[in-house]
Amino acid sequence: MFNKRFGIGMLILVILLVGMALIPSVSAQEVSKISEKPSELEQGLIDSLNSNTKNLSTDDVIANYFEANKDKISINDLAKNDTVSDENNSRTYQLKDGSKITFTNGSYFYISGMEEETNNKKITQSVTATTSYLYTPMLTAYKHFYSTTGLRLFSIYARGYYGYNGNTVKAYYYDSWYDRGFASIWQVSNWEEGGYDYASGTLSEIYGRGNFHWGFEYQGIGLVIQDKYITVKSTCDKNGNYQFLWSAN
């Protein structure tokens, strides 16, 4: 009887603590707008990330901020505001380092962007093309998902560069990967990565994608609470215009 009560109690605890990180579906072509003034807590986190005088990692800055403000954050409020609908009520703000932080009406938020590094690839002349190929910087598209307890759930990265000449573009995939935050219970399956050149020849992408899911198992019976197919990628057109995109379905 004790083991049964203990198992049920642990099950409820897991649902309460981790079930607050529900991620709704969003479109791959979502364009987040810099929106209304952030709340006091949101502005405080933005200020902490922008000031970071001790050069702490982003994970540490966020964890420290939520620990320092835990008395101001109500678990009941977080659970009450959570949503698993397709409605996107996100609020996005630019950070000092060039990345963007997006808050939602749910109990999670995320930081996304694209890092650029010097690409030593030189201009080349294609055998079949009449114009030389230029190359973008080495690009790393990334997205970090956090719960409003201050813990990072997981991150996704896609890395590579593009060659373009005004007529065509080609993806040069380098690497894509994911990692999970400390104590994160999110699992990953069906992971795929690579570069893709569209048949038109005028658009290419470099991506990392897979099913991110969590749930629980009790006495051999499993239940998946949430399963999202998430893609993080960069795209580039024939003129060398590149951007960051993502989707969750």
N, C-alpha and C positions, 0 to 999 in steps of 0.2 A: 504494500500500500504506500509506503514511504517513497519507494522508487518511482511509482506511478505519479504521485503528487509532485515529486521533484522534477520529473520529466515534463509534466504539463506546465509547471512553473517556469522552467527554463525556456520552454517554447513561447510562452507569453512574453517573457523578458526579451527574447530575441526579436519578436514582432514589434515590441514597443521601441526598442533601441535602434534597430536597423531598418525597420519598415518605414522610417521617416524619409528614406532616400529613394523616392519613387520618381522616375524620370519619364515625363510624357513624350509622345511622339512629336517630332518637329520636321519641317520640310528641309530638304537638302539645299534649297535655294533661299532659306530664311535669311533675311537681312535685318539684324538687330539695330534699332535706332537708339541714338543717345536720347534718353527720355527725361521724364520729370525728375525733380530734385530727389535724391536718395533719402531714405529714412536716416534717423540719427545713428542707428547701429550700422547701416550700410556705409554711410559716410565715414564712420569711425574706422571700418575695415579698409576702405579705400585709402584713407590717410595713413594708416599703419603700413600698408603695402608700398605706398609712395615714399614714405620717410625712411623706413628700414635702414637706419644709420648703423646698425650692427652687422649688416650684410648677412642676415640670416636667410635660410632657404624660405621659399614661399610657403611651404608646408608648415615650417616653424612659426612664421609670422602669423599665419591664420590660426594655428592651434593656440598660440599664446593669446591672441586677441579674444578668441571665444572663451578661453579659460578665465581671462580677466573680466569678461562681461557675462559670465554664466548666470549671475543673479538677475540680469536684465532680460534674459532669453527664457521664455516660457515654453516648456515641452508641449503643454496643452495648446498653446497658440500655434506652434509649428505643426502639430498634428491636425489642428482645425483648418489650417490654410493649405494643407497638402492637396494635390490634385493628380490624377492619372488620366485626365482628359486630354484631348488633342488641342485644346485651347492654349495658345501661347501668350502668357502675360509677362514676358521677360522685360527687364530693364537693364540696359547695357551702358557702361561707362568706361572711358579710356583711362588706362593707367599710365604712370610716368614712363615705364619701360617700353611702351608701345603696344602692350597686350591689352585685352579688354576683359572686364569682369562683368558677368551677367547674373543678376539676381532674378529669382522667379517667385511666384506665389506659392510654390511648393517648399519643401524642406531641403532644397539643395541649391547650389549655385555652381558656376563654372568659370574658369579662366581660359581664354583661348588666344591664339595668335599664330604668327609665323616668323621664325627666326631666319635671318639671312646671313650667310657667311661668304667670304671671298671664294670665287670659283676660278681655279687656275686653268680651266679649259680654254684654249685659245680659239680665235676665229678660224674656221675651217671652210674649205671650198668643197662642196659636194660634187661628185662625179656627174650626177644626173641633173643638178640644179644650176641655173645660170647665176645665182647670187650666193654669197657666202653666208654661213650660219653664224649667228650670234648666240650667246649663252646667258641664261639667267644666273644669278647667284645660287649657291647651294641653299635649298629651302627646306626647312623643317616645320611642317604644320603640326600643331599640337592642341590638345584640349585636356584640361584637368577638371575632373568632377569632384566636388566636395559636398559633404552633408553639412547641415547647419549646426552640427555639434563640433565643427571645426576639423573633422577628419577627412582626409582625401580618400575617395572611394577607388578611383582608378584614373589612369592617364592613357591617351592614345597619341601616337606619333607617326608621321609619314615624311620620309626624307628623300630628296633627290633634286635634280635640276632639269632644265629644258633647253633644247636647241631650236632656234626659229630663224626664218629668213624672209618673212613677209608673205610667203606663199604657203608654207607648211610649218609644222611644229612637231617635235619628237620628245617624248619623255625619257629621261635617263634615271631610272629608279635606282636608289642606293640602299635604303633599308626602311622598314616600318616595324613598329613594335608597340607593346603595351606593358604597363606595370600597374600593380595594385598597391594601394596604400596600406599602412600598418593596420593589422587586424581587420582589413576589409574582407567581407564574406562574398563579394562578387566573384563569380567564376566566368571563364571565357571558353567558348567553343566555336568551331567553324571559322577559325581565324584565317584571313586571306590578306595578301599584300602584293604590291607590284605597281607597274606603270602600264598605262593604256593609251594608245593613240587611236582616236576616233577615225572612222572610215573616211570622213570628209578631208582629213589631213590638216584641218585648221584648229583643232582642239585636242589637248592631251591632259592626262591627270596622273598623279601619283598618290596611292591610297593605302590605308590600313583599315580593316573592317572585320567585324565578327559579332557573335551573339554574346552579350554581357547579361548575366542572369544571377539571381540569388533566390534562395528558398530555405527549406529545412526538411529534415527527415526524422521521423520518430517511429521506432519499432519496425523499420523496414519500409515505411510508407513515406514517399517523398511528395513534396508540394512546391512547385515553382511559384514564387510570389510575383516576380517580374522578370521578363526576358525582352531585351531590346537589341535589335540589330543596328549597331552604330558604325558609321563610316566617318573617318576624318581624312581629308585629302586637300591637295593643292591642285589647281588647274592652270593651264597656260594656253593662250591662243597663238595664232601664227605671227602676231606682231609683238610677242613677248610680254603681253599683259597677264600677270599672274595674280591669283587670289586664293584665299582659304575658304573651304566649304565643309559642312558636316551635316549629318542627318541621323535621326534616331527613329526607327520604325518598329 
